[in-house]
Amino acid sequence: MRLGTWGHDLSLSFSWRNYFFSLLLLMLTACSDPKIEVGVLNKLAKTKAEFKVNNAIGDGDMLPDATESSIPIEISCSSTVEMMEIQNPQTKEWKKISDLIAGASFSCSSGGPVRFNLPLTHVAPYSAPTTSGDRRQDFQIRWMVKNMYGETSVYYRTLSALFKAPTVGVVASDINLDNAAPGSYGISGSCSQEGAEVAIEGPFSSVIKGICSSGSYSLVASVDTAWADGSTVIKVKHYTVDSYRAYGEATKTILIDRMAPVLSISSPSDGTVFTSSHFTAGSTIQVAGSCSESLLPVKIELNGSFIVETSCSSFGTFHAEVIPPEGPFTIKASHSDGAGNNTNTSLLSLEKDTTPPGAFSISGVRSNSGTDVTADSVLTDLGLRVDLSTAAGAASYDVVVKDSAGASVICPLQAGAVTQFSFDGCVLNQSGTYKVFAQAKDSHGNVIAASNNGFSFTVQYPVPEIVKVYGSVPNTTQMQGATIYIYVEYNRAVSVLGAPKLALNTSAEASFVMMADADKKTLKFQYMVGANQYAGMLGVEGAGISLNGGSINDIANSAVNASLAVPVDDGVNANWLKSNRIKVDSQPPGFVTGLTLNQVSTYYFRTPMIHFELPAGEPEPVTVFARVRTSSNSELQGWTAVVSDQRLDLVTHMMPGTTYYVDLRAQDPAGNIGSVVTSSFVSFLCPTGFVYIYNPAMPAVAPFCVGQFEAKLGAGNLPSFVAAGYPWALGRNDAMTKCQSLGGNYDLISNTEWNTVAELIAQQGVNWTGDGILFRGNNNLNPPREVNTAAPFYPNLMVDLSQIRSHSLPYNQTLWDFSGNATEVVKDLDAVVYSPYDGYVAQLALGTTPLKEKYGTSRICASFGVSPYCGLGYINVQYSGTIWRGGSCIDADGAGVFATWRNYTTGANDPATMPPPYGYTNDGGFRCVYHP
């Protein structure tokens, strides 16, 4: 069909054209008259007014159910309407009813209404709404009308799908501390769409959803502790669970306030007890404090019940008047803010007590410690004490002593829970009259005065007397310059004028210094020990105290003079001065007499015998101290207590042939030291050519002297111990004879003495090479050589460092050729058979064996298996008889200070012709000793 410009059908037969043309002209000429137009239309064709949508409301609104998928439509139309189409408002696509609804057809031929459902997917395609409330979706319909002439006209109409939004309400409280916990905040309200969804938006971490049921909903939200306090909006949406084209919405502004109000009671304090002193101006107490919510109420509870409400001021304070009951009661305050947060203060436990203690009285006065023991109105001894009767319910008492007028305080107030009060430090005048005032208090401070308040008493003191004299340093001995304080104690307080003196049995006086105690009973005297003063026991001499122009009076009554009599020092009933056992000794002891130094010791660590006599006429036993020093006052031994005829062992040893001094002085028990007396001595010195030998590791061998060099043939055919010359080779008997020919204390060296020297040499670290070899001397140049003291390797023996021919000894001494050069015969004879009988000393078994004990050493050799075996020497005692020590110039590694041979003979001097004691060797020699 081809449509014309106005939507009419133009496919008409030619025979009617002239007719319609004429008719059209008539219509056009009549356009100015609507009656004519309608009339003509009615006559000619069915108009659009004969097509009616019966269920449209107003201007064409359709009210689809938001839960359905189509819009029901009812149309009344004439039979001239041949077809109806509906347009999709989004795609602008027109579709016939039969195309939209399967099996449906459109026919107005019956003349009755036509009913069918328009799919919403076509007339109102879904799109999620962005705003709440009703939503209108316009769409167009058009229909085709065919007139009696077969012409078709097209008519249009706009309809609206009006989707009504469901209604919803919201009920939500402000968020406070009570509903701030997760899962504790409820949101509810009304809703109109049963089974439809309710979605809540707000400050929550996600949208909270629920279903409308029976016209309402109720949901629980989680409150986030990180939310900031302040106002926030809760929005509730209501819509169908499936696709929806309109939704309802409700909002509510709430307050987030999770901070409890600040509330505190500043007055009264917890534990306060209200006594009668609190209610002088009424029967109420004031409850006051600070608050944070201005103009909002503060409620006060008394014993758990609300009694009064006040408001928090703009200054953040509150106060209320409360009438408390008698006895214990509690107070608590509460305060709420606009969000419903509530704060309660801690419960104050208080008490009202306005009942004072029971009646009581002042019993009287007496002394606190003395002869006045009866409580009455007369005080006859020092140490005021006030006695009270007991007040029922009293927790403490206050007592004060005033003058006779009751105006000025004489004895300051004392408080306590007892009924006896001591005023020991209070100064009362002799014959004075005083008044006592007292009050009793209960534990809450309620007060009652004594029934006889202002009790009057008089004072009548006795004369002060000395009861004790004692010193500050009992059981001691005091020397010159020492200060001793002597205390004179009276039985009551005294006053001192001037400068009293105290005579002592040292012919000196002690001077008054001050009162030694607060109660003014004790006088303090000072005595400084002078020179040459002595008292076996310090005591008071003669009359004792001298006033020295001053006075000592009763402090309570200056007219009462104190007694100056010093009690007898019996040492039994009181701690008198002599009983303190204070000695005074500033007299130094006299000279030590008769000092002699006898029998100079051969030990360099021991003095001669010290003989002396003690000073005469000393009152105290003295001790004598000795000191040993050099001429330059360098001490070998500091001051050490000695007795007569005693030797001193020295801390520092002496040197041979040196002059030393012994100083003596006496000292008494007090430490006074007498004058020094001095004597000198020369330490022991070996004969010329001899060196001193003492080995502390072998104390059984007494000190002796040994020839410094091997014996040489000297003047008078006697041995000489000098460096020059060659060793003198003699047999054992001849050598012994020659040594003994030197004098009564001379002899041939013994085997034991040889070992003593050898061990002493080995003890000195300077006698060893860095490789651990003990110096062996000349052990490879034959015959034996003389000594050149300036060249210890003489004559050019530098095969190795161990060939030094000298050994260092203590006391800066040097010994030559004790190893090597000439093997030396000793005085001992030995026929014992040893097993083993030979070997290097370093290789012999460890530990002590008879062979090692006799000739060797227990010293450990680090290289005992390597030549030269530490330089200790070789032992061979397979023969019995003469003993030769030290090795010789031909013994190489066998030489050493411990080397030993027996019956060593060569040449014509063989054992067959010369008995062993007389045999000698060409490389032999000997050495003499001197016994002090």
VOGUGU-465040 format. One record per residue (C-alpha): residue in one letter; x, y, z. Coordinates in steps of 0.001 Angstrom, whole numbers, plus 500000, padded with zeros to 6 digits. Example, Ala and Ser with C-alpha at 12.3 -4.5 7.8 and 13.67 -1.06 7.14 Angstrom:
<nodes>
a512300495500507800 s513670498940507140 
</nodes>
This chain:
<nodes>
m500000500000500000 r501272503447499156 l500387506121501629 g499704509716500849 t500951512744502594 w498250512717505285 g498312509008505697 h495327508158503389 d495226505419500742 l495762506770497141 s495068503555495148 l491487504479493969 s489693503565490655 f489655506245487991 s485868506318487820 w485646507677491340 r488385510211490984 n486206512969489656 y483730512293492436 f486269512425495181 f487897515372493650 s484632517254493740 l484052516070497265 l487556517156498258 l486922520614496906 l483736520754498902 m485597519747502069 l488320522215501453 t485892525011500958 a484154524057504180 c487282523820506375 s486382526956508159 d483298525241509576 p484052522330511841 k480528521069511793 i480699520709508120 e484117518812508459 v482822516409511096 g479703515903509252 v481467515080506100 l483862512757507924 n481083510948509634 k479418510406506399 l482434509323504579 a484473507092506907 k485177505813510455 t487334508426512188 k490160507963514689 a487729508843517463 e486037505521516802 f489258503804517928 k489479503903521736 v491896502463524313 n489494501586527083 n492000501024529956 a494120504118529370 i494098506651532176 g494169510360531712 d496128511322528671 g496941507752527777 d498770506378530790 m498965502633531088 l499578501120534495 p501510497962534035 d502286495729536998 a505971496150537774 t506201492429538355 e504680491457534956 s506321491305531537 s503488492896529511 i500878495639529507 p497227494509529187 i495330496653526685 e491682496782525739 i490570498525522525 s487124499336521222 c487191499867517489 s484917499802514445 s485125497282511750 t486741499788509446 v489962499427511456 e491861496831509622 m495219496681511423 m497157498066514447 e500934498374514922 i503061499241517961 q506426501044517831 n509517500177519932 p510475503572521423 q514150502695521380 t514605501054517999 k511661502895516372 e510598499577514888 w506864499028514211 k505365495581514658 k501944494134514126 i500159492441516973 s500492489118515233 d504239489637515036 l504551490625518675 i502310488010520156 a502389484534518719 g498945483385517650 a497341486732518337 s495277488634515742 f493653491998515577 s490064492245514411 c487458494905515098 s484833493228512909 s482907491845515888 g482258495330517148 g483262494305520690 p486440495190522592 v489747493701521547 r492038492526524413 f495673491456524366 n498945492049526244 l501695494242524848 p505159492822525604 l507145495235527747 t510286494204525912 h508853496029522896 v506824498936524214 a509043499708527264 p512463498077526883 y514197497681530289 s516820500149531443 a517931500501535015 p516527503719536455 t519013506194537945 t516523508097540051 s513809506984542402 g510060507483541995 d507487506744539264 r508826506265535738 r506989507002532495 q507838505293529152 d506073506716526071 f505348504555523026 q503221504978519841 i500476502906518266 r498959503369514832 w495957501867513119 m494694501707509511 v491092502675508674 k489464501810505366 n486417503783504218 m483521502781502138 y485335503774499074 g488168501419499851 e490522504160500805 t492832503551503793 s493866506169506341 v496557505814509049 y496136507284512557 y498667507600515407 r498442507863519159 t501006508150521914 l500508506039525038 s502625505893528233 a503655502891530321 l503575504473533808 f505556502324536273 k504570503206539815 a507496503108542267 p506943501066545450 t506819503054548671 v509363502585551429 g510156504184554796 v513195504068557068 v513550503935560825 a517197504259562091 s518570505587565331 d521727507605565871 i524881505493566263 n526324505554569762 l528410503358572054 d525530500966572712 n524917500034569071 a528455500550567784 a529466496909568045 p529594494877564798 g526168493444563967 s524338495506566596 y522878498384564511 g519298497803563306 i517520499528560388 s513798498900559694 g510808500470557936 s507670499973555859 c507629498707552260 s504822498329549717 q506040495595547392 e505724492163548945 g508754490009548213 a510570492912546596 e514095493785547584 v515151496446550056 a518716497792549666 i520342500012552291 e523213502307551439 g525157504476553816 p528541504564555545 f528573500784555581 s531290498835553786 s528723497314551373 v525048497529550421 i522807495706552891 k519905493868551233 g516709492248552410 i513166491296551314 c509945493146552011 s507684490896554008 s504194491742555217 g504735495398554420 s507953495873556425 y511621495011556616 s514223494798559382 l517979494530558769 v521155494625560887 a524249496565559819 s527853496458560989 v529308499662562377 d532884500409561359 t535002501700564230 a536993503788561750 w533990506001560875 a534464509596561830 d531925511044564193 g529387513429562636 s526229513394560496 t525710510810557756 v522836509774555455 i521227506333555262 k519459505663551926 v516949502826551480 k515913501609547984 h512847499386547313 y512465497512544014 t511523494168542562 v514015491437542874 d514200490926539094 s514543493674536483 y512722496776537571 r511737499995535825 a511045502091538932 y512119502007542550 g511132503704545761 e513646505497547981 a513769506927551483 t516631508671553317 k517390509598556864 t520190511682558335 i521646510183561513 l524361511269563934 i527440509117564536 d528738509786568023 r530568506971569740 m532234509087572369 a530750508867575796 p530133512144577538 v532798513265579957 l531551513375583494 s533353513451586796 i532521514409590328 s535091516745591820 s533273517233595094 p532804515447597406 s535780513047597307 d535238509334597659 g535347508267601292 t534448511719602620 v532799511684605993 f530514514622606658 t530501515690610247 s528617518409612068 s531188520933610836 h529829520470607292 f526252521352608190 t526634524696609940 a524678526474607148 g522050523866606252 s521322520204605822 t522574519717602258 i525845518836600655 q526854519994597214 v527640517512594472 a529703519258591791 g531893518285588895 s532669518650585214 c530586517571582197 s530937517742578436 e527399518051577003 s526304521627577541 l522639522164578475 l521954518439578613 p520819516872581893 v523010515443584626 k521164513080586946 i522153512434590546 e521440509169592350 l521470508771596121 n521750505169597376 g520781503940593886 s517668506097593497 f517284509146591279 i516775512221593415 v517679515321591444 e518420516435587907 t520497519422586912 s521945520670583629 c525458520819582308 s526348524488582045 s527910526133579020 f531134526166581047 g531112522372581325 t530219522199585012 f527303521056587099 h526264521193590723 a523343519953592745 e522259520110596362 v521662516749598058 i520294516030601529 p522282512983602788 p520977510541605371 e522825509837608601 g525289506979608205 p526885505527605060 f525407506488601691 t526402506455598034 i526318509102595305 k526467508541591560 a525912510889588581 s524954510114584979 h525080512204581799 s523720511543578251 d524480513205574932 g522275513758571863 a523257510415570332 g522168508512573412 n525628507838574838 n525497507691578580 t528251508069581187 n528046507072584819 t530558508191587389 s532083505771589820 l530058505166592926 l531174507459595740 s531010505826599152 l530324508585601673 e529161508878605225 k527383511370607401 d528397511306611040 t527472514234613283 t527626512443616653 p530666513395618845 p532498511030621273 g531286510567624863 a532206512804627788 f535694512666629372 s537895514689631733 i541535515674632440 s542715513374635255 g545804515438636198 v549560515839635644 r552662513935636728 s556232513285635528 n556776511014632579 s559684509213634247 g560707510122637763 t559463510250641293 d556195512058640556 v553913509109639716 t550472510281640900 a548245512268638574 d547237515394640459 s547500519180640152 v551155519489641224 l554182518588639004 t557180517729641165 d559585516253638639 l560764516810635089 g558979515304632126 l555402516605632109 r552752513992631482 v549005514728631171 d546531511930631912 l542981511811630519 s539971509634631170 t538567507686628239 a535917509171625951 a533604506559624459 g533975506427620690 a537083508601620661 a539728507838618064 s542242510464619196 y542803513280621657 d544339516742621359 v546121518184624382 v547753521603624780 v549288523354627792 k548808527116628114 d549732529773630601 s547702530493633713 a545417532814631737 g544745530155629125 a545933532541626408 s549503531673625324 v550621528177624342 i553427526885626551 c553544523225625464 p552526522827621798 l549496520703621022 q549993516956620873 a547620514503619245 g547343510763619644 a545129507793620301 v546409507363623888 t545121508968627062 q548602509890628354 f550562512673626669 s554241513388627366 f555653516919627083 d559290516111627948 g560679518981625868 c558343521588627314 v560031524210629540 l558013524978632665 n559041527508635266 q559577526583638864 s556437527489640890 g554612528390637696 t550867527798637174 y549588526368633871 k546338525151632329 v545610522019630318 f543058522004627498 a541960518758625845 q539411517559623314 a538445514132622038 k537817513329618374 d536084510384616820 s537378508803613636 h535365511300611592 g536580514424613333 n533591515139615573 v534912516891618658 i534012517156622322 a535970519163624915 a536998517761628292 s534421518379630997 n537074520163633100 n538793521922630219 g541329524446631490 f542574522129634229 s545088524100636354 f548347522791637863 t551507524178639480 v555212523248639148 q557570522479642031 y560869520991640727 p563749519592642867 v567432520633642545 p569161519195639403 e571848516609640292 i574585514921638270 v573676511290637628 k576274510246635055 v579698511210633678 y580956509339630611 g583264509694627638 s582731509533623877 v585333506830623125 p584991504005625689 n587450501091625762 t590099502945623750 t593550504425624188 q593835508008622994 m597073509678621861 q598321513203621512 g596004515400619449 a592973513164619995 t589709514843620981 i587656513259623752 y584187514503624584 i583093514076628182 y579397514232629000 v578001515325632365 e574353514327632662 y571892515876635124 n568622514349636224 r566668517350634898 a567104520201632435 v569646522877633288 s570858526123631803 v574564526957631534 l576064530425631668 g579761531110631170 a582423528472630462 p582586525767633138 k585666523532633343 l586069519872634228 a589305518860636032 l590839515566634829 n593420513195636271 t595809513950633377 s596538517356634951 a594438518908632188 e590951520447632055 a588047519826629696 s586167522908628437 f582366523210628175 v581201523120624530 m577409522964624427 m574317521210625689 a574442517754624106 d570738516982623920 a567422518633623258 d566123518094626781 k568949520256628168 k570108517651630660 t573596516829629379 l576638519111629283 k579271518380626640 f582936519050627516 q585889518792625141 y589346517523626080 m592195517503623556 v595074515288624576 g598315517265624840 a601930516140624828 n603332513859627550 q599965513180629204 y599042509846630701 a596125508312632557 g595700504592633056 m591973505307633113 l590694508812632415 g588756510248635345 v587526513427637010 e590008514973639401 g589177516580642749 a586076518792642890 g585167518048639271 i583212520938637716 s584396524484638303 l581942527221637308 n584774529452636052 g582767532557636803 g579533531235635301 s576567529254636599 i574532526067636091 n570871526409637038 d567605524516636829 i566223525447633426 a562703525552634841 n563678527976637577 s566891529963637311 a566822530505641069 v567509526800641584 n571278526182641322 a572292522794640031 s574496520574642139 l578171520355641043 a578980517166642972 v580264514356640775 p579058510921641940 v581566508333643054 d582864506308640148 d582128502805641423 g581955501212637967 v579012499120639116 n575797501101639467 a576435503571636664 n578591504022633597 w581011506542635115 l583983507914633260 k586621505504634605 s584288502638633912 n584470503666630270 r588090502460630331 i589488505374628336 k593269505433628465 v595240508546627651 d598816508054626554 s600770510692624674 q604137509808626312 p606506508121623825 p608575505189625135 g612309505609625889 f615348504394623949 v616025500756623245 t619399499996624874 g622155497444624419 l621720496985620687 t624248494473619280 l624305492470616060 n625941489076616622 q626811486134614395 v626467487482610859 s624379484972608921 t625691483118605892 y622177483422604453 y621646486602602460 f617948486673603401 r618556486527607150 t620001489171609474 p622568488643612211 m621246487894615688 i619677491139617000 h620181491678620719 f618722494594622727 e617158495554626051 l613748497231626536 p613431500815627792 a613083501001631561 g610251502588633550 e607506502346630953 p603924502355632385 e602681500240629488 p604392497237627874 v606187498222624697 t606938496420621466 v610251496786619639 f610258497098615874 a613301496607613639 r614051497789610136 v616919496706607820 r618142499202605235 t621090500208603091 s623204503303603596 s620929505048601077 n617881504140603221 s616547501627600728 e614635499121602883 l615319495403602700 q612767494886605452 g610218497385606793 w609408497872610462 t608814494416611925 a608180493429615513 v611184491587617037 v612306490148620320 s615835490162621583 d618220487531620142 q616103487056617006 r617085487011613344 l614848488630610718 d614071486986607401 l614270489713604783 v611845490543602016 t614773491628599810 h618060489664599959 m621426491186600803 m624436491358598561 p627773489733599539 g630137491814601676 t627833494875601795 t627241497118604819 y623657497202606130 y621948499006609000 v619480497730611594 d617215500415613155 l615290499707616373 r612546501707618064 a610025501021620807 q606270501552620477 d603666501524623247 p600079500180622927 a598784503667622175 g601058503886619153 n603538506338620590 i606939505711619008 g610285506173620681 s613552507370619186 v615496505175616744 v618783503468617675 t620987502021614902 s623756499478614429 s625431498207611251 f626887494948609963 v628633493630606878 s626955490730605153 f628848487471604711 l631584487478602030 c633371484453600583 p637200484325600591 t638986485818597591 g638696483570594555 f635515481951595841 v631815482548595018 y628777482203597274 i626519479180596800 y623046478741598278 n620306476922596437 p616855477565598019 a615552474517596134 m618006472381598153 p617657473920601641 a619322470919603299 v622655472110601915 a623880475044603991 p625493478024602212 f629134477501601202 c631784479035598973 v633339477346595932 g636427478209593908 q635494480539591066 f638010478862588718 e639537475380588522 a642436475028590994 k645803476248589698 l649218475537591232 g649881478565593396 a652518479873595808 g653651477524598527 n652484474570596448 l648916475401597405 p645886475677595111 s645052479092593753 f641665479977592197 v642537482494589521 a641931482798585761 a645592482517584675 g647288479148584400 y646258475652583489 p644199473331585665 w646157471392588298 a645610467625587731 l645661465661591001 g644086462488592278 r641289462551594834 n643470462172597974 d646064464706596861 a643388467218595874 m641642466793599250 t644956467306601085 k645752470450599109 c642304471950599792 q642447471206603505 s645916472789603608 l644266476180602895 g642724476296606386 g640372474690608811 n637167475511606883 y638467474434603467 d637893471081601799 l637590469343598456 i634104469848596975 s631729466978597742 n629424465301595242 t626363466795596989 e627897470264596842 w628671469714593156 n625001468864592452 t623911471917594471 v626029474157592244 a624889472341589076 e621194472767589947 l621756476425590829 i623411476944587432 a620491475231585674 q617996477469587484 q619434480590585874 g617851481220582484 v620893483181581282 n622934479951581308 w620906478419578511 t621075479018574787 g617976479938572895 d617891476340571619 g617548474925575138 i621205473851575718 l622902474442579036 f626375476007578552 r628984473179578284 g632251475169578119 n635402473808576437 n634421470314575340 n636551469831572213 l639996471548572563 n642573469376574306 p644434469931576589 p642466472070579074 r643017475782578615 e643501478736580891 v640715481333581296 n640424484680579589 t637636486396581552 a637137488900578759 a636394486094576244 p634048483384577525 f634602481401574280 y638402481516574613 p640256480137572805 n637919480444569805 l635689477552570748 m632768478908568713 v631583475559567422 d628187476375568918 l626760478849571440 s626716476293574233 q630556476403574470 i630507479455576746 r632911478575579601 s631242480739582288 h627977480350584226 s626094483156585923 l625096482775589568 p622883484846591845 y624258488000593431 n626055489034590221 q628608486213590467 t630297484212587703 l631642480637587874 w634132479343585246 d634681475868583697 f632133474027585849 s631457472068582663 g634160470934580220 n637853471963580175 a639146469754583093 t637024467017584578 e637060467554588336 v637447465024591124 v635134465237594178 k635612464127597760 d633031461300597757 l633786457646596959 d631014455493595534 a631011451675595157 v627256451305594559 v626306449414591387 y623530451265589570 s621224450015586878 p621480451450584398 y624957452707585078 d625383454984582063 g623589457226579628 y622972460857578825 v621340462588581783 a618536463795579518 q617832460229578377 l617594458611581768 a614148457512582888 l611767460228584044 g611232460656587751 t613735460131590539 t616103457173590476 p619103456498592740 l621448457284589847 k619743460570588973 e619380461519592601 k623092460956593233 y624540462537590075 g621873463795587715 t618783465998587777 s615051465513587503 r614899468507585166 i612984467713581951 c614862468116578674 a612667469146575739 s615028467486573246 f616245464529575306 g616687462353572214 v618662464862570147 s622364465711570440 p623686467420572553 y620872466304574884 c620245469758576363 g623878470016577466 l623215468191580760 g626121465743580207 y626762462001580299 i626912459602583266 n629091456458583356 v629560454800586743 q630363451232585728 y633484451233587911 s633587451865591617 g635868454360593286 t636850457925592500 i634135460268591140 w634875462833588416 r632332465532587515 g631590468021584725 g633310466264581821 s636433467511580113 c637775469084576950 i637602465777575093 d634057464719575997 a632068466656573369 d628320466029574003 g629217464119577158 a630371467296578925 g627896469093581179 v627479470338584723 f625827466995585656 a628377464810583798 t629880461996585952 w632639459344585553 r634120456921588051 n637757455673588136 y638681457514585016 t642479456940584541 t644837457200581617 g648543456676580861 a650845455216583462 n648465456081586251 d646333452978585911 p644391451165588622 a647000448368588838 t649787450682590018 m647763453472591637 p644717452661593741 p641552454410592584 p641518457112595271 y644892458259594074 g644393458003590304 y644305461116588183 t643946462040584555 n645798464469582337 d642549466273581478 g641543466369585148 g641465469003587865 f639790469858591160 r638013472679593010 c637981473551596722 v635090474787598869 y634956476965601949 h632447476257604740 p631621479389606785 
</nodes>
